[in-house]
Amino acid sequence: MGRANRPALSIGIALGSCVQIALFVAPVLVLAAPAMEQPQFRLVFSQAEMWMLFEAVLLGATVTTTGQSNWFKGAQLLALYLIITAILYLIPAAAS
């Protein structure tokens, strides 16, 4: 949609899928864990993960409020998400 010069629709699709995952899929997985013979399924985030999530949401809101985009903003967002991915991969898993 971005290449078709429809930035509002592409932003709506991206943000809509994020909201769908946050509000529907994650709680359903938590509630369905006992039916899948799992003793517990808890969503546990470290403080660093919560700060990264908070900053990613702020950055996404900042980028989408202008309603305009260019290749450099997209490159910055991709670089940020790659950095977050690398950090999350390298952080040792929290002890259960």
N, C-alpha and C positions, 0 to 999 in steps of 0.2 A: 504494500500500500504506500510505503514511503517513496518508492520509485514511480508510482503512478501519481505522485504529487497530491496525496491525500493524507497529510500528517495527522489530522485529527482522528481519523479512523485507525491509523496504525498505533497511535498513543492509546486510544480507547481499547483496542484489542490487547495490547501489552498490559495495561493496568487492570483490565477486566479479568485476565487470566490470573494475575497475581492475587486479586481479591478472591477469586473463586477457590484457589488453593488454600489461602489463609482461612477463609470462613467456612469452607465445606469439606475439602478433602482431608485436611489434617485432623479435625475433630472426628470425622467418620472413622479414620484409621485408629484413633485412640479408643473409640467406642466399640469397634469391631474386633479389637485384639483378643478379648476373651473367646469370641466365636471362632477365631483362628487358632485356638489352643495355645495362645501366648499368655504367660502369667501376667505381664504388665507391658504396656507400651506407653511410656511417658515421653513428653517432649521436654527435654532438659537442655537449656542453653547456658553457656558460660557468659561471664560479663563481657568478654571481648566480642563474642558472637552477637550479643545484644547491641553493643555499640556499633558494630559493623552494619547490622540490620537497620538500626536507627539512622545512621549516616546515609545508607543507600536509599532509604525512603525519602530523606530530606533532599538528597541530590536529584532523585527522580521527580519530586514535586517542584524543585527549582527549575529543572529543565522543561517540564511540561507546562509551567504557568505562562511562559511567553508565547506558546503556540507556534513558535518557529524553530527550525532546526537546520543544521548544516552538517557537513561531513566531519568537521572538527569536534563538535559536541558528541557525535556518535563514537568517534575514535576515543575521546576521553572517557565516555561511559564504558566502552569495551575494555579499556585499560584498567579502569577502576574495578570492574567485575573480575578481570583476570587476577588482579592483585588480591582481592578478597578471596578468590578461589585458592590461590597459592597459600595464603595465610591460613585458611581453614584446613587445607590439606596438611600443612606442616605443624599445626598446633596438635600436641598429643591429645588423644581422646581423654575426656574426664573419667576418672575412676568411678565405677558404679558402686 
